Amino acid sequence: MTITQLQYVLAVAEHQNFTLAAEKCFVTQPTLSMQVQKLEDELDILIFDRGKKPIS
């Protein structure tokens, strides 16, 4: 787990949108998604339900 991954998770939680969170973090959406996925895999949990709009 890295500080950057935690910052990305917080941004997604705040904006409830991966694309907007990526813009606010100055990274591409695939980069942000990949880092969140890595954290989910590392912790063996699902942080965000990507099937819902807005993300929860």
Phi and psi restraints in degrees (range 20) as a CNS / XPLOR table:
assign (resid 1 and name C) (resid 2 and name N)
       (resid 2 and name CA) (resid 2 and name C) 1.0 -120.2 20.0 2
assign (resid 2 and name N) (resid 2 and name CA)
       (resid 2 and name C) (resid 3 and name N) 1.0 161.7 20.0 2
assign (resid 2 and name C) (resid 3 and name N)
       (resid 3 and name CA) (resid 3 and name C) 1.0 -60.6 20.0 2
assign (resid 3 and name N) (resid 3 and name CA)
       (resid 3 and name C) (resid 4 and name N) 1.0 -39.4 20.0 2
assign (resid 3 and name C) (resid 4 and name N)
       (resid 4 and name CA) (resid 4 and name C) 1.0 -60.8 20.0 2
assign (resid 4 and name N) (resid 4 and name CA)
       (resid 4 and name C) (resid 5 and name N) 1.0 -44.9 20.0 2
assign (resid 4 and name C) (resid 5 and name N)
       (resid 5 and name CA) (resid 5 and name C) 1.0 -60.2 20.0 2
assign (resid 5 and name N) (resid 5 and name CA)
       (resid 5 and name C) (resid 6 and name N) 1.0 -41.6 20.0 2
assign (resid 5 and name C) (resid 6 and name N)
       (resid 6 and name CA) (resid 6 and name C) 1.0 -65.5 20.0 2
assign (resid 6 and name N) (resid 6 and name CA)
       (resid 6 and name C) (resid 7 and name N) 1.0 -38.6 20.0 2
assign (resid 6 and name C) (resid 7 and name N)
       (resid 7 and name CA) (resid 7 and name C) 1.0 -62.2 20.0 2
assign (resid 7 and name N) (resid 7 and name CA)
       (resid 7 and name C) (resid 8 and name N) 1.0 -40.3 20.0 2
assign (resid 7 and name C) (resid 8 and name N)
       (resid 8 and name CA) (resid 8 and name C) 1.0 -65.1 20.0 2
assign (resid 8 and name N) (resid 8 and name CA)
       (resid 8 and name C) (resid 9 and name N) 1.0 -42.8 20.0 2
assign (resid 8 and name C) (resid 9 and name N)
       (resid 9 and name CA) (resid 9 and name C) 1.0 -61.4 20.0 2
assign (resid 9 and name N) (resid 9 and name CA)
       (resid 9 and name C) (resid 10 and name N) 1.0 -44.3 20.0 2
assign (resid 9 and name C) (resid 10 and name N)
       (resid 10 and name CA) (resid 10 and name C) 1.0 -63.0 20.0 2
assign (resid 10 and name N) (resid 10 and name CA)
       (resid 10 and name C) (resid 11 and name N) 1.0 -39.6 20.0 2
assign (resid 10 and name C) (resid 11 and name N)
       (resid 11 and name CA) (resid 11 and name C) 1.0 -64.8 20.0 2
assign (resid 11 and name N) (resid 11 and name CA)
       (resid 11 and name C) (resid 12 and name N) 1.0 -42.8 20.0 2
assign (resid 11 and name C) (resid 12 and name N)
       (resid 12 and name CA) (resid 12 and name C) 1.0 -64.8 20.0 2
assign (resid 12 and name N) (resid 12 and name CA)
       (resid 12 and name C) (resid 13 and name N) 1.0 -42.0 20.0 2
assign (resid 12 and name C) (resid 13 and name N)
       (resid 13 and name CA) (resid 13 and name C) 1.0 -63.0 20.0 2
assign (resid 13 and name N) (resid 13 and name CA)
       (resid 13 and name C) (resid 14 and name N) 1.0 -39.6 20.0 2
assign (resid 13 and name C) (resid 14 and name N)
       (resid 14 and name CA) (resid 14 and name C) 1.0 -69.1 20.0 2
assign (resid 14 and name N) (resid 14 and name CA)
       (resid 14 and name C) (resid 15 and name N) 1.0 -44.2 20.0 2
assign (resid 14 and name C) (resid 15 and name N)
       (resid 15 and name CA) (resid 15 and name C) 1.0 -95.7 20.0 2
assign (resid 15 and name N) (resid 15 and name CA)
       (resid 15 and name C) (resid 16 and name N) 1.0 -14.4 20.0 2
assign (resid 15 and name C) (resid 16 and name N)
       (resid 16 and name CA) (resid 16 and name C) 1.0 52.7 20.0 2
assign (resid 16 and name N) (resid 16 and name CA)
       (resid 16 and name C) (resid 17 and name N) 1.0 36.3 20.0 2
assign (resid 16 and name C) (resid 17 and name N)
       (resid 17 and name CA) (resid 17 and name C) 1.0 -160.8 20.0 2
assign (resid 17 and name N) (resid 17 and name CA)
       (resid 17 and name C) (resid 18 and name N) 1.0 124.2 20.0 2
assign (resid 17 and name C) (resid 18 and name N)
       (resid 18 and name CA) (resid 18 and name C) 1.0 -66.3 20.0 2
assign (resid 18 and name N) (resid 18 and name CA)
       (resid 18 and name C) (resid 19 and name N) 1.0 -40.0 20.0 2
assign (resid 18 and name C) (resid 19 and name N)
       (resid 19 and name CA) (resid 19 and name C) 1.0 -66.0 20.0 2
assign (resid 19 and name N) (resid 19 and name CA)
       (resid 19 and name C) (resid 20 and name N) 1.0 -46.4 20.0 2
assign (resid 19 and name C) (resid 20 and name N)
       (resid 20 and name CA) (resid 20 and name C) 1.0 -65.7 20.0 2
assign (resid 20 and name N) (resid 20 and name CA)
       (resid 20 and name C) (resid 21 and name N) 1.0 -40.5 20.0 2
assign (resid 20 and name C) (resid 21 and name N)
       (resid 21 and name CA) (resid 21 and name C) 1.0 -61.5 20.0 2
assign (resid 21 and name N) (resid 21 and name CA)
       (resid 21 and name C) (resid 22 and name N) 1.0 -41.2 20.0 2
assign (resid 21 and name C) (resid 22 and name N)
       (resid 22 and name CA) (resid 22 and name C) 1.0 -62.7 20.0 2
assign (resid 22 and name N) (resid 22 and name CA)
       (resid 22 and name C) (resid 23 and name N) 1.0 -43.3 20.0 2
assign (resid 22 and name C) (resid 23 and name N)
       (resid 23 and name CA) (resid 23 and name C) 1.0 -59.7 20.0 2
assign (resid 23 and name N) (resid 23 and name CA)
       (resid 23 and name C) (resid 24 and name N) 1.0 -43.7 20.0 2
assign (resid 23 and name C) (resid 24 and name N)
       (resid 24 and name CA) (resid 24 and name C) 1.0 -67.5 20.0 2
assign (resid 24 and name N) (resid 24 and name CA)
       (resid 24 and name C) (resid 25 and name N) 1.0 -26.7 20.0 2
assign (resid 24 and name C) (resid 25 and name N)
       (resid 25 and name CA) (resid 25 and name C) 1.0 -93.3 20.0 2
assign (resid 25 and name N) (resid 25 and name CA)
       (resid 25 and name C) (resid 26 and name N) 1.0 0.1 20.0 2
assign (resid 25 and name C) (resid 26 and name N)
       (resid 26 and name CA) (resid 26 and name C) 1.0 61.2 20.0 2
assign (resid 26 and name N) (resid 26 and name CA)
       (resid 26 and name C) (resid 27 and name N) 1.0 40.8 20.0 2
assign (resid 26 and name C) (resid 27 and name N)
       (resid 27 and name CA) (resid 27 and name C) 1.0 -134.1 20.0 2
assign (resid 27 and name N) (resid 27 and name CA)
       (resid 27 and name C) (resid 28 and name N) 1.0 168.5 20.0 2
assign (resid 27 and name C) (resid 28 and name N)
       (resid 28 and name CA) (resid 28 and name C) 1.0 -77.9 20.0 2
assign (resid 28 and name N) (resid 28 and name CA)
       (resid 28 and name C) (resid 29 and name N) 1.0 157.6 20.0 2
assign (resid 28 and name C) (resid 29 and name N)
       (resid 29 and name CA) (resid 29 and name C) 1.0 -62.4 20.0 2
assign (resid 29 and name N) (resid 29 and name CA)
       (resid 29 and name C) (resid 30 and name N) 1.0 -40.7 20.0 2
assign (resid 29 and name C) (resid 30 and name N)
       (resid 30 and name CA) (resid 30 and name C) 1.0 -62.4 20.0 2
assign (resid 30 and name N) (resid 30 and name CA)
       (resid 30 and name C) (resid 31 and name N) 1.0 -35.9 20.0 2
assign (resid 30 and name C) (resid 31 and name N)
       (resid 31 and name CA) (resid 31 and name C) 1.0 -64.1 20.0 2
assign (resid 31 and name N) (resid 31 and name CA)
       (resid 31 and name C) (resid 32 and name N) 1.0 -47.2 20.0 2
assign (resid 31 and name C) (resid 32 and name N)
       (resid 32 and name CA) (resid 32 and name C) 1.0 -62.6 20.0 2
assign (resid 32 and name N) (resid 32 and name CA)
       (resid 32 and name C) (resid 33 and name N) 1.0 -46.1 20.0 2
assign (resid 32 and name C) (resid 33 and name N)
       (resid 33 and name CA) (resid 33 and name C) 1.0 -60.4 20.0 2
assign (resid 33 and name N) (resid 33 and name CA)
       (resid 33 and name C) (resid 34 and name N) 1.0 -41.6 20.0 2
assign (resid 33 and name C) (resid 34 and name N)
       (resid 34 and name CA) (resid 34 and name C) 1.0 -63.7 20.0 2
assign (resid 34 and name N) (resid 34 and name CA)
       (resid 34 and name C) (resid 35 and name N) 1.0 -41.6 20.0 2
assign (resid 34 and name C) (resid 35 and name N)
       (resid 35 and name CA) (resid 35 and name C) 1.0 -68.7 20.0 2
assign (resid 35 and name N) (resid 35 and name CA)
       (resid 35 and name C) (resid 36 and name N) 1.0 -38.9 20.0 2
assign (resid 35 and name C) (resid 36 and name N)
       (resid 36 and name CA) (resid 36 and name C) 1.0 -65.2 20.0 2
assign (resid 36 and name N) (resid 36 and name CA)
       (resid 36 and name C) (resid 37 and name N) 1.0 -41.5 20.0 2
assign (resid 36 and name C) (resid 37 and name N)
       (resid 37 and name CA) (resid 37 and name C) 1.0 -62.8 20.0 2
assign (resid 37 and name N) (resid 37 and name CA)
       (resid 37 and name C) (resid 38 and name N) 1.0 -41.3 20.0 2
assign (resid 37 and name C) (resid 38 and name N)
       (resid 38 and name CA) (resid 38 and name C) 1.0 -60.7 20.0 2
assign (resid 38 and name N) (resid 38 and name CA)
       (resid 38 and name C) (resid 39 and name N) 1.0 -41.9 20.0 2
assign (resid 38 and name C) (resid 39 and name N)
       (resid 39 and name CA) (resid 39 and name C) 1.0 -65.7 20.0 2
assign (resid 39 and name N) (resid 39 and name CA)
       (resid 39 and name C) (resid 40 and name N) 1.0 -42.8 20.0 2
assign (resid 39 and name C) (resid 40 and name N)
       (resid 40 and name CA) (resid 40 and name C) 1.0 -60.1 20.0 2
assign (resid 40 and name N) (resid 40 and name CA)
       (resid 40 and name C) (resid 41 and name N) 1.0 -42.3 20.0 2
assign (resid 40 and name C) (resid 41 and name N)
       (resid 41 and name CA) (resid 41 and name C) 1.0 -65.0 20.0 2
assign (resid 41 and name N) (resid 41 and name CA)
       (resid 41 and name C) (resid 42 and name N) 1.0 -42.6 20.0 2
assign (resid 41 and name C) (resid 42 and name N)
       (resid 42 and name CA) (resid 42 and name C) 1.0 -63.2 20.0 2
assign (resid 42 and name N) (resid 42 and name CA)
       (resid 42 and name C) (resid 43 and name N) 1.0 -40.9 20.0 2
assign (resid 42 and name C) (resid 43 and name N)
       (resid 43 and name CA) (resid 43 and name C) 1.0 -88.5 20.0 2
assign (resid 43 and name N) (resid 43 and name CA)
       (resid 43 and name C) (resid 44 and name N) 1.0 -8.7 20.0 2
assign (resid 43 and name C) (resid 44 and name N)
       (resid 44 and name CA) (resid 44 and name C) 1.0 56.5 20.0 2
assign (resid 44 and name N) (resid 44 and name CA)
       (resid 44 and name C) (resid 45 and name N) 1.0 44.1 20.0 2
assign (resid 44 and name C) (resid 45 and name N)
       (resid 45 and name CA) (resid 45 and name C) 1.0 -139.5 20.0 2
assign (resid 45 and name N) (resid 45 and name CA)
       (resid 45 and name C) (resid 46 and name N) 1.0 160.8 20.0 2
assign (resid 45 and name C) (resid 46 and name N)
       (resid 46 and name CA) (resid 46 and name C) 1.0 -101.1 20.0 2
assign (resid 46 and name N) (resid 46 and name CA)
       (resid 46 and name C) (resid 47 and name N) 1.0 113.3 20.0 2
assign (resid 46 and name C) (resid 47 and name N)
       (resid 47 and name CA) (resid 47 and name C) 1.0 -81.0 20.0 2
assign (resid 47 and name N) (resid 47 and name CA)
       (resid 47 and name C) (resid 48 and name N) 1.0 -42.6 20.0 2
assign (resid 47 and name C) (resid 48 and name N)
       (resid 48 and name CA) (resid 48 and name C) 1.0 -123.8 20.0 2
assign (resid 48 and name N) (resid 48 and name CA)
       (resid 48 and name C) (resid 49 and name N) 1.0 138.8 20.0 2
assign (resid 48 and name C) (resid 49 and name N)
       (resid 49 and name CA) (resid 49 and name C) 1.0 -86.9 20.0 2
assign (resid 49 and name N) (resid 49 and name CA)
       (resid 49 and name C) (resid 50 and name N) 1.0 100.8 20.0 2
assign (resid 49 and name C) (resid 50 and name N)
       (resid 50 and name CA) (resid 50 and name C) 1.0 -76.2 20.0 2
assign (resid 50 and name N) (resid 50 and name CA)
       (resid 50 and name C) (resid 51 and name N) 1.0 -7.9 20.0 2
assign (resid 50 and name C) (resid 51 and name N)
       (resid 51 and name CA) (resid 51 and name C) 1.0 -82.1 20.0 2
assign (resid 51 and name N) (resid 51 and name CA)
       (resid 51 and name C) (resid 52 and name N) 1.0 -9.4 20.0 2
assign (resid 51 and name C) (resid 52 and name N)
       (resid 52 and name CA) (resid 52 and name C) 1.0 -106.4 20.0 2
assign (resid 52 and name N) (resid 52 and name CA)
       (resid 52 and name C) (resid 53 and name N) 1.0 150.7 20.0 2
assign (resid 52 and name C) (resid 53 and name N)
       (resid 53 and name CA) (resid 53 and name C) 1.0 -122.5 20.0 2
assign (resid 53 and name N) (resid 53 and name CA)
       (resid 53 and name C) (resid 54 and name N) 1.0 121.1 20.0 2
assign (resid 53 and name C) (resid 54 and name N)
       (resid 54 and name CA) (resid 54 and name C) 1.0 -70.9 20.0 2
assign (resid 54 and name N) (resid 54 and name CA)
       (resid 54 and name C) (resid 55 and name N) 1.0 164.5 20.0 2
assign (resid 54 and name C) (resid 55 and name N)
       (resid 55 and name CA) (resid 55 and name C) 1.0 -62.6 20.0 2
assign (resid 55 and name N) (resid 55 and name CA)
       (resid 55 and name C) (resid 56 and name N) 1.0 139.4 20.0 2
